[in-house]
Amino acid sequence: MMTYEEYLDEVTTLMTEFFDLTDAQAIKYVMRAQAGDFFTLHDDHPEMCTLERAQLDARTIYEQRNKSRPDIFKK
C-alpha cells in the first residue's frame, strides 16, 4: 500500500509510461482529476492505494481527460 501522495505520484508516472505523455501533461490530468474529486475515496480509504488500482486509474483518467472540458475542443 502507498500513501495518498505516493499514489498520486504513481498514477502520474504510469500515465507517462502508458501514454507517452510528458510529466507536465500527466500532472495536469491528475490534478484535474483530483480537483474533480476522482480520488476522494482513495484519500478516505488508504487500502485503495495499490499498484493495481493505480494502473486502472491511470487508464481511466487518460480515457476521460478531455471529457471534463469538451467545450475547449469545439471550434
N, C-alpha and C positions, 0 to 999 in steps of 0.2 A: 504494500500500500504506500501511497505517496501523500505528502501534504497537499493541500489545495493549490498552493503556489507551484509546487513541483509538477502537479498535474497539468496546470495551465501551460507551463513550460514544455512539458512532454507533448501535449496536443499541438502546440506551435511547431515544435521540432518535427513531429510526424507530418504535419502539413507541408513543410518544406521538402521533406523526403518523398512523400507520396505524390505530390502535385507540382514539383519543380517550382515552387514559389520562393520569392526572396524572403528573408527574415522579416522585412518591413511589411510585406503583403500578408504573411501568416499572422503576424502580430495584430495587424489591423482587423483581420477576420475574427481572431479570437477575442479581441477587445470588443468588437461589435456584438459578438455572441454573448459575451459576458454582460454587456450593457442591456441586452435584450433578455436577461435572466435565464439564458440557456444553462448556466452552471449552478443555479440556485440550489438544486438538490444535492449536487456534489459538495457544496460548502456545508450543507446541513448533515450530510451522510458521508463521512470520510471513507467508508468502505466502498464507495463507488469509484474512488480514485485509483483505478488499476490500469495496467498497461493495455489490457484487452479493451477496456472501456474507452481509453484514450484513442485507440485506433478507430473505434466506431465513431466517436465524437469528431475526430479529425475529418473523417469522410462525410459525416452529416453536415458539419459546418461548411465544408467546401461545396457540397452539393447545394446548400441553401444560401451561399454567400451573396448572391445578387437578388434573392427574393425579398430581403428586408428593405431594399430600396429600388424596386423595379422602375420607378419613375425616372431615375437618372439615366436609364438606357433608352428612353423614348426620345425620338427626335421630332 
